[in-house]
Amino acid sequence: MKRNLSIAVFILACMSMFAQNTKTIQCDSIYKNKGFTILLKNFETEKDGYDGEKNSILSIIQKTNNKSSVLVKDSIFSSTQKIEFQDFNNDGIKDILIQNISDVRSNWTYNLYLYNPKTNSFIKVIGFEEIKNPTYNPKYNIVEGYAASGQDWVSFYQIKKNRIYDYGITIVDDHGKNFEKEYQKAIKKISAKK
């Protein structure tokens, strides 16, 4: 009896070690009457996401008239399986951000999937996962990355087609009045390059 109980406990422990964790989000409140569902299936938790490791399968599925279509199927890394919705291309429609990694200073990175209502599709933005703590600045149509480190800094990017364009401009945040002056200089340089 004890032996059977020990075997059962061992089997359950092994099953939980290799169990997959799936996060499911119905997107009807974001994308009205589209029938989108996001599935983020995590299959490995021992990796850290650096060196191109993958630990999750992302699926974006559309169900209409009792018929399902897979719009996106992608192998990605997501340490927390956090999913957010924000507009990153100034079209007034929220796009999908899937958390990627978080470094020692809690600089989060994300995978970004832009929604195109004309083609009813999502496109992954290549290179977006390299941007620390990304925010979208609609006034200048740029993505700003803010990294907290020994010296905090801001870098500037733009989404061109389905790729990130790095302006190669980085300014240090001195947490004083010099930052705003440097920020405005950076914006002028970016505007001149457009």
Disulfide bonds with the S-S distance in Angstrom:
none
